[in-house]
Amino acid sequence: MEIIQINILLCHKLKIIILEKSYLKRVSKKLAKIIDDVSKESGITIFLSPQFMDISPIISEYDIPIFVQHIDYVKPGKNTGHVTPESVKQAGCVGALINHSEKRIPFNQIENLVKKYSD
């Protein structure tokens, strides 16, 4: 039996962030439908942070805010395998998790990302 773990982070003003782990059994697309329905019915903003491969289908089908699970402090260009903040924004995501406990980055990169991309 495979266990699916989802982290739910409560934010101020009744906003919820749901972060999907990277298990083989993905639930983001099913979860997006539930989030969309609950958000519309309750008026509570619920953010979803799905696995990367599910971002585009979810954004194209549902009207829920999407966070990526990680971004790299690199400029667009010769950075194969990195996730640039510019590409995340272009994909339609509203934000990114930075320095998650399971994806640590050096403090100077956190500082640079926040300075450059917070608005």
Disulfide bonds with the S-S distance in Angstrom:
none
